[in-house]
Amino acid sequence: MNLSTPQVGSQAVYLCESAQLVQGADAVPFDVTYLGRHCRAFAFRYEGLVYAYLNRCAHVPMEMDYQPNKFFDSTGQWLMCSTHGAMYSPKTGQCRAGPCRGGLVPVAVSEMDGKVHWHTSTHIAQMEF
């Protein structure tokens, strides 16, 4: 588990095999419903743990990746919004530099037996097709 621990009563949704999340590699994208609206999210590995956030900059709610599924700056230490240059902590999602308000919206994740799941919450649900 990481900082964004699943809520009691949340639903686990399979995301990927653990081996797909390699530090320094592409993030794994997925779709969610956030406050009733479609939104993209992404999961990645950082310092051995899996983290996930909505793909929405805290400055202006637009997707952050500079190329599909690429979120880290050139140092590999910060998540960066490609449009505004805001820099976020991979561990907490909090803004550390640049234009932003607060931080990224976390998505709870868990990793067990070689599988990664994301978890629904009060505001984040599975997409319905």
Summary of the structure (lengths in Angstrom):
residues: 129
radius of gyration: 13.6
end to end distance: 28.6
largest distance: 39.1
contacts: 385
relative contact order: 0.28
helix: 2%
strand: 42%
